Amino acid sequence: MNKKTLIITSLLTLGIIQSGYKPWEEGMFPLSEIYKLDLKKAGLKIDQNNIYNPKGTSLVDALVNVGGCTGSFVSNEGLIITNHHCAFSAVQLASTAEHDYLNKWVCSQIT
């Protein structure tokens, strides 16, 4: 590397450090890193520990794996919500001729 390239690289690096660059201002990242964000500034009205708290119960504890997808509990009786394609095969397997949950759901969506 020549001297000119080294000086330019050093100045750019110093400029980025001095500017207070924060790489995780938006986008997807692990919930364990949520404490690095200022979600109150972004409009969050609850405490960030209510979303992810490794030392207690939080919303992340209500997540479940549904056919390889994420689902969430929405009732104290165990009702979950997820995307249609995630639960389709499970609902199909739970259906019988007397209780065809797929056709019942499709018909109720049409009417």
C-alpha positions in Angstrom: 0.0 0.0 0.0 1.4 3.4 -0.9 1.7 6.3 1.4 -1.2 8.3 -0.2 -3.6 5.3 0.2 -2.6 4.8 3.8 -3.2 8.5 4.6 -6.6 8.6 2.9 -7.7 5.3 4.6 -6.5 6.6 8.0 -8.4 9.9 7.5 -11.6 8.1 6.5 -11.4 5.7 9.4 -10.8 8.6 11.8 -13.7 10.5 10.3 -16.1 7.6 10.8 -15.0 7.2 14.4 -15.3 10.9 15.1 -18.8 11.1 13.5 -20.2 8.6 16.0 -21.3 6.2 13.3 -23.8 3.6 14.7 -24.1 0.6 12.4 -27.3 -0.8 13.9 -29.8 2.0 13.7 -32.3 0.0 11.7 -32.8 -3.4 10.2 -32.7 -6.9 11.6 -30.4 -8.0 14.3 -30.4 -10.3 17.3 -32.8 -9.4 20.1 -30.0 -9.8 22.6 -28.6 -6.6 21.1 -31.7 -4.5 21.6 -30.2 -2.6 24.5 -27.9 -0.9 22.0 -30.8 0.9 20.4 -32.7 4.0 21.6 -36.2 2.7 20.9 -37.8 5.4 23.0 -36.5 7.9 20.5 -38.0 5.8 17.7 -41.4 5.9 19.4 -41.5 2.8 21.6 -43.9 3.4 24.5 -43.0 0.4 26.7 -39.7 -0.4 28.4 -37.2 -2.2 26.2 -36.9 -4.9 28.8 -40.5 -5.9 28.1 -39.4 -7.0 24.7 -36.3 -8.9 25.6 -35.1 -9.5 29.1 -32.5 -12.3 29.6 -33.0 -12.0 33.4 -36.8 -12.2 33.4 -40.0 -12.8 31.4 -40.5 -10.7 28.3 -42.5 -10.7 25.0 -39.9 -12.8 23.3 -40.9 -15.7 25.7 -44.3 -15.7 23.9 -42.8 -16.7 20.5 -43.2 -20.3 19.3 -41.9 -22.3 16.3 -44.7 -23.1 13.9 -43.5 -25.2 11.0 -40.2 -23.4 10.9 -41.8 -20.0 11.2 -42.4 -17.7 14.1 -45.7 -17.5 15.8 -47.0 -15.6 18.9 -49.4 -16.5 21.6 -52.5 -14.3 21.5 -54.6 -15.8 24.2 -54.2 -17.5 27.6 -55.8 -20.6 26.1 -52.9 -21.2 23.8 -54.2 -19.6 20.6 -51.3 -18.6 18.4 -51.1 -16.4 15.3 -48.7 -17.0 12.4 -48.7 -16.8 8.6 -51.0 -19.0 6.7 -48.3 -21.0 4.9 -46.6 -21.8 8.2 -49.5 -23.7 9.7 -51.2 -25.0 6.6 -49.9 -28.6 6.8 -50.5 -28.8 10.6 -54.1 -27.6 10.1 -54.5 -30.0 7.2 -53.3 -33.0 9.3 -55.6 -32.0 12.2 -58.6 -31.9 9.8 -61.0 -34.8 9.4 -64.0 -35.4 7.2 -66.2 -34.2 10.0 -64.0 -31.2 10.9 -62.4 -29.8 7.7 -60.7 -26.8 9.2 -59.2 -25.7 5.9 -62.4 -25.5 3.9 -64.3 -24.0 6.9 -61.7 -21.3 7.1 -61.6 -20.6 3.3 -65.4 -20.5 3.1 -65.6 -18.0 6.0 -63.0 -15.8 4.3 -65.1 -15.7 1.1 -68.4 -14.8 2.7 
